[in-house]
Amino acid sequence: MSSDKPSTASPMANLSVGGKTIDMPVRSGTVGPDVIDVGRLYKETGCFNYDPGFTSTANCSSKITYIDGDAGMLLHRGYPIDQLAEQSNFLEVCFLLLNGELPNEPEYEEFQLAITRHTMLHEQMTRFYTGFRRDAHPMAVMCGVVGALSAFYHDSTDINDPEQRTIAARRLIAKMPTIAAMAYKYSVGQPFIYPRNDLDFSANFLQMCFAVPCAPYTVDPVIARALDRIFILHADHEQNASTSTVRLAGSSGANPFACIAAGIACLWGPAHGGANEAALNMLSEIGTVDRIPEYIKKAKDKTSGFRLMGFGHRVYKNYDPRAKVMQKTCHEVLDALGIRNEPLLQVAMELERIALEDDYFVEKKLYPNIDFYSGITLRAIGFPVEMFTVLFAVARTVGWVAQWKEMIEDPEQRIGRPRQLYIGAPVRDYVPRGQRG
Ligand code: CMC
């Protein structure tokens, strides 16, 4: 895929290896760092590029999301995240991520209808849930049920058919909230609540999670709007671990449902999507403001194995722009619910204040990330901690799908196949068991 600004073979980067110098093209994007195209490195020098954790490696070109970690900037298709969070809604952002432009009125109407018409799950799928233990983590359920979508929707698994790719994308965005809400209902022993197509995306999700058949349920519009904003904040985030997982899985030609299930599995880890759960647990463990110094000390002690959850980011070396909106949303939700003096919010705000003045965190440029305030907000809305990462997955599905589609449509796309620095035993002969020492 080419960038808007034409790729150029000039300037070149030079690398000398074993007395041989090779030239490698430097390619420029529209904004952000240039990349050195090392694609011919092995062919010309016999060496691989070594970069565990991909700290200096671009795996693809993309037009979807741009992050300037030093400036604390996040753009979707060029639009700043705070503008989208304040002025747009989640479905409009989904359209933007998938299609590259904000929808006009008829486009939005069509998209909204398409999503609301695909919210129901095949009825047979509901029986999957009973196969899980009652105390199963809802993320485990999500991995299983989303992967199983490919067993039900055969008419949207041909990745070479653009029409089927679009149907799969829309199905995933539409059905993910239903799957997530059912995982929740199963875990609390309540009957599944069917989607309501007259409600918007976030209001419908709230009613599927919190309504019960025996009583009327009214969605609080302030909470629905807050949840919608939380979904926008999580919608995409460039080539993060789960998105890269989706791209890598998809690079083999695997169907989109299987690829998104792989993304969900990756998201579950505490260094990624599981951090909001971990952050809330940490705030609860700290409990009171007077215990903060003890935890700050522990976070700075490398031997403790403890980190401040919800702090630090691989890319942001400044305040995570999503964290700012999330902090505001947190206050709005607590106000709307009449929760005054929430002790965990007090702990969070004081912890943030102390950490931002502490040399360790200042020098390492560790700032609150999106997960720092999201747990408090989601818990106030009524979600148990096990559901936090599930909500992240509901929102991130559009990012995964948009990135997956972009990859499939990219003429430069090849199967992802990293190499390694082998440090194991060199070649040796097999010795029969009886002759081994
Ligand atoms: N608390 C204490 N020290 C930290 C923290 C933290 N939260 N994060 C990083 N450090 C230190 C780390 O020990 C290292 O120190 P040194 O250079 O002396 O060895 C330095 O800062 C750089 O850390 P790193 O682990 O090399 O950085 P990374 O880019 O590999 O890790 C991270 C990024 C997000 C995994 C890490 O900051 C972390 O574990 N944070 C806590 C978990 C968390 O909040 N994750 C959510 C990320 S945002 C949501 C998402 O996008 O998925």
Residues whose N, C-alpha, C, O or C-beta is under 5 A from the ligand:
A	BS01	CMC	P270 A271 H272 G273 A275 A299 F306 R307 L308 M309 G310 F311 G312 H313 R314 K364 N369 D371
